[in-house]
Amino acid sequence: MNTASQSNWATAAPKSGFIRKVVPVSHSLKRWGAVLWVTLIVGFAAAHLMHLQADFPNQSPWSSDWAKYTDEGWYGNAAIRARLFGHWYLPGDFNPAPAVPVWPALEWLLFGVTGVSVTAARALAGCFFLTDMALAYLLVRMQHSRWAAALAVTLAVTSPFLYSFSRLAILEPMLVCFLLTALNLAIRLPRMKHPVLMSSLIGLLYTLMLLTKTSAAFLLPALAWAMLQSLRNQGILRWKCTASAALASAMSFAGWMAFVVHAQMLKDYRYLFYINKYPKPHAWYWPAVSFWWSLHGVLWADRILLPLTGILIIVLVMAWPTEWSRQLRQDPVFGASFLSAAGYIFFMTYQNHPQPRYYTVVALFSFLVLALGVEKLLNSRGAQAANHLSLRESRRHIADASGGGWALLLALVVAVGVNAAWTYEYAARPQYTLLEAAQQLTRYIDQHPNGNRMLLSISGDEITLLTHLPTLCDDFGTVDLPTKLAQYEPGWWATWNDIDPGTLEDLHVHHSLEQVASFHAMDDPERNVLVLFKLHRLPEPREIEGANLQQPLPGDRIDIPVQ
């Protein structure tokens, strides 16, 4: 054995007359490297389930997202009300459950065991996120290497962006879970004994996606691609499976809609679409402007990894003749991941209202795209050029692909280091300002009775989740606010920082306002003070004449701006 060969092997000295088995150093290093890698993944994954009562991380780049003030309560309010007050539906208030029933149904089951708490709700979302990680690993591992699957999961669990949003009790983690489950089934259809029957299950999963979040309509191309591309060599079976999935989804969704109509909840169903219809520019080219706005928003999710995803896609197109490009384009997992991210970007383009939380879907599937891309670039056999290229051109393409793969991998390692440190900072320093503000507000109401204990607030459902105080929403509802006030007669109102003139006008129809307390919470400079008012019922309602009720009136005590 020469010196170079000896350096790669470790031999133990004889002991008790026996010689230990010769073990390659490289194998030992790989084994310990794998252990450390798995430990990193498990550690950061576990951090997602710690300090669940804590604020959404303060001083983050995503502080403007309203989800941390409202969405946890809004989309779970049916379960919260049912368990606390014995009824899930408040006529005239915001009742999203008819349109998105899956999340509140699961919360209702959970709260039956744990009681209503923000910890339980966020733990449910966190468990869905961890399930997403397992499903993402299985999806990549089906046709790719273990290290590529582990890389995709590593990018996700160390992401401070996904850490922040996956710990909120919002809809995206569950939506992604259903999609990843359906994709895992889709790419395995050719190996199944009963692929047509399993395709029906995929269709049912898609219905669950639609009933989790209506934006799932923009994820249909990803799911369709995974099915059709996986079955591309299966002849008529390909179309039988597609028809089976489509029929199962159509029938199950139609069944739910029939129930909504029969239960006379169609108005509430439509209302969710109404409030999510945002104004669009009048110029004919508005889709291009909105698309650029939505595409630029990926920087919310990650300023290194998401631009790298874009660069990888551009390189993929530029290297169209190469074999590695062709293999990636035909890969059902790569294509479905790309279409999932692109589908959600087009959803935001159509809506003309990108929000940071929407990019959780974009981010996760972009990480899968990156992991698959770097694996393919580093695989020299997969990087060979197409047959029509010369040997010299083929070798050049192989070298370019390999070099690009190593450069991309190095960039990913740097990004993981930066993101891991950032995520650790958030996990190690939790704050509880929103919980404390909600508790102080509820305590004040209980210590200063003012008739009805019910609170009116845009963050009302969130406060109910935190402290069990009965609430109404002042911003959304299927009846106008003065009618709702006359019907429920709440004794209190809370707003963030200032007063909207339109809301003040609605309140003034039946009430005068007395500002009594304020509570600091979280970090958004426009929404960091929760201001509490007593509502004093007037003997007779006021008439709205122009803007006469959009300013403080005699009998009011208002110390914050009206704007």
C-alpha positions as CSV (number, residue, x, y, z in Angstrom):
1,M,0.0,0.0,0.0
2,N,1.5,3.3,-1.0
3,T,1.7,6.4,1.3
4,A,-1.3,8.1,-0.4
5,S,-3.4,5.0,0.2
6,Q,-2.3,4.7,3.8
7,S,-3.4,8.2,4.6
8,N,-7.0,7.3,3.8
9,W,-7.1,4.4,6.2
10,A,-7.0,4.0,10.0
11,T,-5.8,0.8,11.7
12,A,-6.0,0.0,15.3
13,A,-3.0,-1.6,17.3
14,P,-3.4,-5.3,18.1
15,K,-5.3,-6.0,21.3
16,S,-5.6,-9.3,23.1
17,G,-4.2,-11.1,20.1
18,F,-6.8,-9.8,17.7
19,I,-6.6,-7.1,15.0
20,R,-9.6,-4.7,14.6
21,K,-11.2,-4.3,11.3
22,V,-9.7,-1.7,9.1
23,V,-12.1,1.3,8.8
24,P,-11.9,4.0,6.2
25,V,-11.4,7.4,7.7
26,S,-13.7,8.9,5.0
27,H,-16.5,6.6,6.0
28,S,-16.1,7.6,9.7
29,L,-16.1,11.3,8.8
30,K,-19.2,10.8,6.6
31,R,-21.0,9.0,9.5
32,W,-20.2,11.7,12.0
33,G,-21.0,14.4,9.5
34,A,-24.4,12.8,8.9
35,V,-25.0,12.6,12.7
36,L,-24.2,16.3,13.1
37,W,-26.4,17.2,10.1
38,V,-29.3,15.3,11.5
39,T,-28.7,16.9,14.9
40,L,-28.8,20.3,13.3
41,I,-32.1,19.6,11.5
42,V,-33.7,18.1,14.6
43,G,-32.6,20.9,16.9
44,F,-33.9,23.7,14.6
45,A,-37.1,21.7,13.9
46,A,-37.7,21.3,17.7
47,A,-37.3,25.1,18.1
48,H,-40.5,25.6,16.2
49,L,-42.4,24.1,19.1
50,M,-40.8,26.2,21.9
51,H,-42.2,29.4,23.5
52,L,-45.5,29.1,21.6
53,Q,-47.1,31.9,23.5
54,A,-44.4,34.3,22.4
55,D,-44.9,37.2,20.0
56,F,-44.2,36.9,16.3
57,P,-40.5,38.0,16.4
58,N,-40.3,41.7,16.9
59,Q,-38.0,43.9,14.8
60,S,-38.3,41.4,12.0
61,P,-38.5,42.5,8.3
62,W,-42.1,41.2,8.3
63,S,-43.6,43.3,11.1
64,S,-46.2,44.8,8.8
65,D,-48.0,41.5,8.2
66,W,-51.4,41.7,9.8
67,A,-51.6,37.9,10.4
68,K,-49.9,38.3,13.8
69,Y,-52.7,40.5,15.0
70,T,-55.8,38.9,13.4
71,D,-55.5,35.7,11.4
72,E,-55.1,33.2,14.2
73,G,-58.3,34.3,15.7
74,W,-60.3,34.9,12.5
75,Y,-59.8,31.6,10.8
76,G,-60.2,29.6,14.0
77,N,-63.1,31.7,15.5
78,A,-65.7,29.0,14.8
79,A,-63.8,26.5,16.9
80,I,-63.0,29.1,19.6
81,R,-66.6,30.2,19.9
82,A,-68.0,26.7,19.9
83,R,-65.8,25.5,22.7
84,L,-66.0,28.7,24.8
85,F,-69.6,29.9,24.3
86,G,-71.5,26.9,22.8
87,H,-72.1,28.4,19.3
88,W,-69.7,28.7,16.4
89,Y,-71.7,31.2,14.3
90,L,-72.3,34.9,15.1
91,P,-74.9,36.3,12.6
92,G,-73.6,39.4,10.8
93,D,-70.0,39.0,12.1
94,F,-67.0,37.6,10.3
95,N,-67.6,33.9,9.9
96,P,-65.0,32.4,7.4
97,A,-65.7,28.8,8.4
98,P,-68.2,28.1,5.5
99,A,-65.4,28.9,3.0
100,V,-62.5,27.5,4.9
101,P,-63.8,24.8,7.3
102,V,-60.9,22.4,7.7
103,W,-58.7,24.4,10.1
104,P,-61.5,25.3,12.5
105,A,-62.8,21.7,12.4
106,L,-59.4,20.4,13.5
107,E,-59.0,23.1,16.1
108,W,-62.5,22.2,17.5
109,L,-61.3,18.6,17.9
110,L,-58.0,19.7,19.5
111,F,-59.7,22.2,21.9
112,G,-62.0,19.5,23.1
113,V,-58.9,17.8,24.5
114,T,-56.6,20.7,25.5
115,G,-59.1,23.5,26.0
116,V,-59.0,26.8,24.0
117,S,-55.5,28.2,24.1
118,V,-53.1,29.9,21.7
119,T,-50.5,27.3,22.7
120,A,-52.6,24.5,21.4
121,A,-53.5,26.3,18.2
122,R,-49.9,27.2,17.5
123,A,-48.7,23.7,18.4
124,L,-51.1,22.3,15.8
125,A,-49.7,24.6,13.1
126,G,-46.2,23.7,14.3
127,C,-46.9,20.0,14.0
128,F,-48.2,20.6,10.5
129,F,-44.9,22.4,9.7
130,L,-42.8,19.5,11.0
131,T,-45.0,17.1,9.0
132,D,-44.3,19.3,6.0
133,M,-40.5,18.7,6.6
134,A,-41.0,14.9,6.7
135,L,-43.2,15.0,3.6
136,A,-40.7,17.2,1.7
137,Y,-37.9,14.8,2.6
138,L,-39.9,11.9,1.3
139,L,-40.9,13.7,-1.9
140,V,-37.3,14.5,-2.8
141,R,-36.0,11.2,-1.6
142,M,-38.3,9.2,-3.9
143,Q,-36.2,9.9,-7.0
144,H,-33.2,11.7,-5.6
145,S,-30.3,11.3,-3.1
146,R,-30.6,11.4,0.7
147,W,-28.3,14.4,0.9
148,A,-30.5,16.4,-1.6
149,A,-33.6,15.7,0.5
150,A,-31.7,16.6,3.7
151,L,-30.5,19.8,2.1
152,A,-34.0,20.9,1.2
153,V,-35.2,20.3,4.8
154,T,-32.1,22.1,6.2
155,L,-32.9,25.2,4.1
156,A,-36.4,25.1,5.5
157,V,-35.8,24.5,9.2
158,T,-33.1,27.1,9.5
159,S,-35.1,29.8,7.7
160,P,-36.0,32.6,10.0
161,F,-38.9,33.5,7.7
162,L,-40.5,30.1,7.9
163,Y,-39.7,29.9,11.6
164,S,-41.6,33.1,12.2
165,F,-44.7,32.3,10.3
166,S,-44.9,28.5,10.9
167,R,-45.3,29.3,14.6
168,L,-48.5,31.2,14.0
169,A,-51.9,29.4,13.9
170,I,-52.5,30.3,10.3
171,L,-53.6,28.2,7.3
172,E,-50.4,27.9,5.2
173,P,-48.7,25.1,7.1
174,M,-51.7,22.8,6.7
175,L,-52.3,23.8,3.1
176,V,-48.7,22.8,2.3
177,C,-49.1,19.6,4.2
178,F,-52.1,18.5,2.1
179,L,-50.2,19.5,-1.1
180,L,-47.1,17.6,-0.2
181,T,-49.2,14.6,0.7
182,A,-50.9,14.7,-2.7
183,L,-47.6,15.2,-4.5
184,N,-46.1,12.2,-2.7
185,L,-49.0,10.1,-3.8
186,A,-48.8,11.5,-7.4
187,I,-45.2,10.6,-8.0
188,R,-45.8,7.1,-6.6
189,L,-48.8,6.3,-8.8
190,P,-46.8,4.2,-11.3
191,R,-45.7,1.8,-8.5
192,M,-49.2,1.4,-6.9
193,K,-51.4,-1.6,-7.4
194,H,-54.5,0.5,-7.7
195,P,-53.4,3.9,-9.1
196,V,-56.9,4.9,-10.3
197,L,-58.3,4.5,-6.8
198,M,-55.3,6.4,-5.2
199,S,-55.9,9.1,-7.7
200,S,-59.4,9.6,-6.2
201,L,-57.6,10.2,-2.9
202,I,-55.5,12.8,-4.5
203,G,-58.6,14.5,-5.7
204,L,-60.1,14.5,-2.2
205,L,-56.8,16.0,-0.9
206,Y,-57.2,18.8,-3.4
207,T,-60.7,19.5,-2.1
208,L,-59.2,19.7,1.4
209,M,-56.7,22.2,0.1
210,L,-59.5,24.3,-1.4
211,L,-61.4,24.1,1.9
212,T,-58.3,25.1,3.8
213,K,-57.4,28.1,1.8
214,T,-59.1,29.2,-1.4
215,S,-55.8,30.2,-3.0
216,A,-55.2,26.5,-3.5
217,A,-56.8,27.0,-6.9
218,F,-53.4,28.4,-8.0
219,L,-51.6,25.2,-6.9
220,L,-53.6,22.9,-9.2
221,P,-51.1,23.1,-12.1
222,A,-48.4,21.8,-9.7
223,L,-50.5,18.8,-8.7
224,A,-51.6,18.1,-12.3
225,W,-48.0,18.2,-13.5
226,A,-46.9,15.7,-10.8
227,M,-49.6,13.3,-11.9
228,L,-49.2,13.6,-15.6
229,Q,-45.4,13.7,-15.7
230,S,-45.2,10.6,-13.4
231,L,-47.6,8.7,-15.6
232,R,-46.2,10.0,-18.9
233,N,-45.3,6.5,-20.1
234,Q,-48.5,4.8,-18.8
235,G,-50.7,5.3,-21.9
236,I,-54.4,5.3,-21.2
237,L,-53.8,4.9,-17.4
238,R,-52.5,8.4,-17.3
239,W,-55.9,9.8,-18.3
240,K,-57.9,7.4,-16.2
241,C,-56.0,8.6,-13.1
242,T,-56.4,12.2,-14.1
243,A,-60.2,11.7,-14.6
244,S,-60.5,9.9,-11.3
245,A,-58.8,12.7,-9.4
246,A,-60.8,15.4,-11.1
247,L,-64.1,13.5,-10.5
248,A,-63.4,12.9,-6.8
249,S,-62.4,16.5,-6.3
250,A,-65.4,17.9,-8.2
251,M,-67.9,15.7,-6.4
252,S,-66.6,16.3,-2.9
253,F,-66.3,20.0,-3.4
254,A,-69.8,20.1,-4.9
255,G,-71.1,18.2,-1.9
256,W,-69.6,20.8,0.5
257,M,-71.1,23.6,-1.6
258,A,-74.5,21.9,-1.5
259,F,-74.2,21.8,2.3
260,V,-73.3,25.5,2.5
261,V,-76.3,26.4,0.4
262,H,-78.6,24.2,2.3
263,A,-77.4,25.7,5.6
264,Q,-78.0,29.2,4.3
265,M,-74.3,30.1,4.7
266,L,-73.7,31.1,1.0
267,K,-73.6,34.8,2.0
268,D,-70.7,34.1,4.4
269,Y,-69.0,32.0,1.8
270,R,-69.1,34.7,-0.7
271,Y,-68.1,37.4,1.8
272,L,-64.6,35.9,2.2
273,F,-64.0,36.4,-1.5
274,Y,-65.5,39.9,-1.3
275,I,-63.1,41.1,1.4
276,N,-60.1,39.6,-0.5
277,K,-60.9,41.4,-3.7
278,Y,-58.4,44.3,-3.8
279,P,-58.5,47.3,-6.1
280,K,-56.4,47.0,-9.3
281,P,-54.9,49.8,-11.4
282,H,-57.0,51.0,-14.4
283,A,-54.0,50.8,-16.8
284,W,-54.1,47.9,-19.2
285,Y,-50.6,46.8,-18.2
286,W,-51.5,46.4,-14.5
287,P,-50.8,42.7,-14.5
288,A,-47.2,43.4,-15.4
289,V,-46.8,45.9,-12.5
290,S,-48.5,43.5,-10.1
291,F,-46.4,40.6,-11.2
292,W,-43.2,42.6,-10.6
293,W,-44.5,43.6,-7.2
294,S,-45.2,40.0,-6.4
295,L,-41.9,38.8,-7.8
296,H,-40.0,41.4,-5.9
297,G,-41.7,40.3,-2.7
298,V,-39.7,37.0,-2.7
299,L,-37.0,39.1,-1.0
300,W,-39.3,39.1,2.1
301,A,-38.7,35.3,2.3
302,D,-34.9,35.3,1.8
303,R,-32.5,37.7,0.3
304,I,-30.0,35.0,-0.7
305,L,-31.9,31.8,-1.4
306,L,-34.8,33.1,-3.3
307,P,-32.6,35.2,-5.7
308,L,-30.5,32.0,-6.2
309,T,-33.6,30.1,-7.1
310,G,-34.3,32.7,-9.8
311,I,-30.8,32.5,-11.1
312,L,-31.0,28.7,-11.2
313,I,-34.2,28.9,-13.3
314,I,-32.6,31.4,-15.7
315,V,-29.6,29.1,-16.1
316,L,-31.9,26.1,-16.6
317,V,-33.5,27.9,-19.5
318,M,-30.2,29.1,-21.0
319,A,-28.8,25.6,-20.8
320,W,-31.8,24.1,-22.6
321,P,-29.9,21.8,-24.9
322,T,-28.0,20.1,-22.1
323,E,-29.0,16.8,-20.6
324,W,-29.1,18.1,-17.0
325,S,-31.5,20.8,-18.0
326,R,-33.7,18.3,-19.8
327,Q,-33.7,15.9,-16.9
328,L,-34.7,18.7,-14.4
329,R,-37.4,19.9,-16.7
330,Q,-38.9,16.4,-16.9
331,D,-38.5,15.7,-13.2
332,P,-42.0,15.6,-11.7
333,V,-40.8,16.7,-8.3
334,F,-38.8,19.6,-9.7
335,G,-41.6,20.7,-12.0
336,A,-44.2,20.5,-9.2
337,S,-42.0,22.5,-6.8
338,F,-41.4,25.2,-9.4
339,L,-45.1,25.3,-10.3
340,S,-46.1,25.5,-6.7
341,A,-43.9,28.5,-6.1
342,A,-44.9,30.1,-9.4
343,G,-48.5,29.4,-8.8
344,Y,-48.5,31.3,-5.5
345,I,-46.7,34.2,-7.1
346,F,-49.4,34.4,-9.8
347,F,-52.0,34.2,-7.1
348,M,-50.5,37.4,-5.6
349,T,-50.3,38.9,-9.0
350,Y,-54.0,38.3,-9.6
351,Q,-54.9,39.5,-6.2
352,N,-52.6,42.6,-6.5
353,H,-51.9,42.4,-2.8
354,P,-48.8,40.4,-1.8
355,Q,-48.3,39.8,1.9
356,P,-45.2,38.3,3.6
357,R,-47.2,35.2,4.9
358,Y,-48.1,34.2,1.4
359,Y,-44.4,33.6,0.6
360,T,-44.2,30.7,3.0
361,V,-45.5,28.5,0.2
362,V,-43.1,30.1,-2.3
363,A,-40.1,29.8,0.1
364,L,-40.5,26.1,0.9
365,F,-40.9,25.0,-2.7
366,S,-38.1,27.2,-3.8
367,F,-35.9,25.4,-1.3
368,L,-36.8,22.1,-3.0
369,V,-36.0,23.6,-6.4
370,L,-32.6,24.7,-5.1
371,A,-31.8,21.3,-3.6
372,L,-32.7,19.4,-6.7
373,G,-30.9,21.9,-8.9
374,V,-27.6,21.7,-7.0
375,E,-27.8,17.9,-6.9
376,K,-28.3,17.7,-10.7
377,L,-25.4,20.2,-11.4
378,L,-23.0,18.2,-9.2
379,N,-24.0,14.9,-10.9
380,S,-21.6,14.6,-13.8
381,R,-23.6,11.9,-15.5
382,G,-26.7,14.0,-15.3
383,A,-24.8,17.0,-16.6
384,Q,-23.7,15.5,-19.9
385,A,-24.7,17.4,-22.9
386,A,-27.3,16.3,-25.5
387,N,-26.2,13.8,-28.2
388,H,-26.1,16.4,-31.0
389,L,-23.2,18.3,-29.2
390,S,-19.6,17.5,-30.0
391,L,-17.4,15.7,-27.4
392,R,-15.5,19.0,-26.7
393,E,-18.8,20.9,-26.2
394,S,-20.1,18.0,-24.0
395,R,-17.0,18.2,-21.8
396,R,-17.3,22.0,-21.5
397,H,-21.0,21.7,-20.5
398,I,-20.0,19.0,-17.8
399,A,-17.3,21.3,-16.4
400,D,-19.6,24.3,-16.4
401,A,-22.4,22.4,-14.7
402,S,-20.1,20.9,-12.1
403,G,-18.5,24.3,-11.3
404,G,-21.8,26.0,-11.1
405,G,-23.0,23.2,-8.8
406,W,-20.2,23.7,-6.4
407,A,-20.6,27.5,-6.4
408,L,-24.3,27.1,-5.7
409,L,-23.7,24.6,-2.9
410,L,-21.2,27.0,-1.3
411,A,-23.7,29.8,-1.5
412,L,-26.3,27.6,0.1
413,V,-24.0,26.7,3.0
414,V,-23.3,30.4,3.6
415,A,-27.0,31.1,3.6
416,V,-27.7,28.3,6.0
417,G,-25.1,29.7,8.4
418,V,-26.6,33.2,8.2
419,N,-30.2,32.0,8.6
420,A,-29.4,29.6,11.4
421,A,-27.8,32.3,13.4
422,W,-30.8,34.6,12.7
423,T,-33.3,31.9,13.7
424,Y,-31.4,31.0,16.8
425,E,-31.6,34.7,17.8
426,Y,-35.4,34.7,17.5
427,A,-35.8,31.4,19.3
428,A,-33.5,32.3,22.2
429,R,-35.1,35.7,23.0
430,P,-38.9,35.3,23.0
431,Q,-41.1,38.2,24.0
432,Y,-44.7,38.1,25.2
433,T,-46.0,41.6,24.6
434,L,-49.2,40.7,22.8
435,L,-50.2,38.1,25.3
436,E,-49.5,40.6,28.2
437,A,-51.5,43.4,26.5
438,A,-54.5,41.1,25.9
439,Q,-54.4,39.9,29.5
440,Q,-54.1,43.5,30.8
441,L,-57.0,44.6,28.6
442,T,-59.2,41.7,29.7
443,R,-58.3,42.4,33.4
444,Y,-59.2,46.0,33.0
445,I,-62.6,45.2,31.5
446,D,-63.3,42.7,34.3
447,Q,-62.3,45.3,37.0
448,H,-64.3,48.2,35.4
449,P,-67.7,46.8,34.5
450,N,-69.6,48.6,31.7
451,G,-72.6,46.6,30.9
452,N,-71.9,44.0,28.3
453,R,-68.4,42.5,28.7
454,M,-68.2,42.0,24.9
455,L,-65.3,43.8,23.1
456,L,-65.4,45.2,19.6
457,S,-62.0,45.1,17.8
458,I,-60.3,44.1,14.6
459,S,-58.1,41.9,16.8
460,G,-61.1,40.7,18.7
461,D,-60.9,37.0,17.7
462,E,-57.2,37.0,18.5
463,I,-57.9,38.4,22.0
464,T,-60.6,35.7,22.5
465,L,-58.1,33.1,21.6
466,L,-55.6,34.6,24.1
467,T,-57.9,35.4,27.1
468,H,-61.4,34.0,26.3
469,L,-63.0,37.4,26.2
470,P,-66.1,37.5,24.0
471,T,-65.5,39.7,21.0
472,L,-66.8,41.0,17.7
473,C,-64.9,42.2,14.6
474,D,-65.3,45.9,13.8
475,D,-63.9,45.7,10.3
476,F,-65.5,42.7,8.7
477,G,-69.1,41.4,8.8
478,T,-72.0,40.6,6.5
479,V,-74.0,43.5,8.0
480,D,-72.9,47.1,8.5
481,L,-71.3,48.0,11.8
482,P,-74.1,50.2,13.2
483,T,-76.5,47.3,12.7
484,K,-74.1,44.9,14.4
485,L,-73.6,47.3,17.3
486,A,-77.4,47.7,17.8
487,Q,-77.8,43.9,17.7
488,Y,-75.0,42.9,20.1
489,E,-74.5,46.0,22.2
490,P,-70.8,45.5,23.2
491,G,-69.6,47.6,26.1
492,W,-66.0,48.1,24.8
493,W,-64.0,48.9,21.7
494,A,-60.2,48.5,21.1
495,T,-58.2,49.9,18.2
496,W,-54.5,50.1,17.3
497,N,-52.8,53.5,17.6
498,D,-55.4,55.7,15.8
499,I,-59.0,55.8,14.7
500,D,-60.3,55.3,11.2
501,P,-62.9,58.1,10.4
502,G,-65.3,55.6,8.8
503,T,-65.2,53.4,11.9
504,L,-65.7,56.4,14.2
505,E,-68.7,57.4,12.1
506,D,-70.2,53.9,12.5
507,L,-69.6,53.9,16.3
508,H,-71.1,57.4,16.7
509,V,-74.4,56.2,15.4
510,H,-75.2,54.5,18.7
511,H,-72.4,55.4,21.1
512,S,-70.2,58.1,22.5
513,L,-66.6,57.0,23.2
514,E,-64.5,57.2,26.4
515,Q,-60.8,56.4,26.0
516,V,-59.8,54.6,29.2
517,A,-56.5,52.7,28.8
518,S,-53.7,51.7,26.4
519,F,-51.5,48.7,26.2
520,H,-48.2,48.4,24.3
521,A,-47.7,45.3,22.2
522,M,-45.2,44.3,19.5
523,D,-43.2,46.5,17.2
524,D,-45.0,47.8,14.2
525,P,-44.9,51.6,14.6
526,E,-48.4,51.9,13.2
527,R,-49.9,49.1,15.4
528,N,-47.9,48.9,18.6
529,V,-50.5,50.4,21.1
530,L,-53.8,48.8,21.8
531,V,-56.2,51.5,22.9
532,L,-59.3,50.7,24.9
533,F,-62.5,52.6,24.9
534,K,-65.8,52.4,26.8
535,L,-68.8,52.5,24.6
536,H,-71.7,54.6,26.1
537,R,-75.0,53.8,24.5
538,L,-77.0,56.9,23.3
539,P,-80.7,57.2,24.1
540,E,-81.4,57.8,20.4
541,P,-79.3,57.0,17.3
542,R,-77.6,59.8,15.5
543,E,-78.2,60.5,11.8
544,I,-75.2,60.4,9.3
545,E,-75.1,63.7,7.4
546,G,-72.0,64.0,5.3
547,A,-68.9,63.7,7.5
548,N,-70.6,64.9,10.7
549,L,-69.9,61.8,12.7
550,Q,-66.3,61.3,11.5
551,Q,-64.7,63.4,14.2
552,P,-64.8,63.6,18.1
553,L,-68.1,64.8,19.4
554,P,-69.3,66.3,22.6
555,G,-69.4,63.6,25.2
556,D,-66.4,61.8,23.7
557,R,-63.0,61.4,25.3
558,I,-60.5,60.7,22.5
559,D,-56.8,61.3,22.9
560,I,-55.5,59.5,19.8
561,P,-55.5,60.7,16.2
562,V,-58.5,60.3,13.9
563,Q,-57.0,59.6,10.5
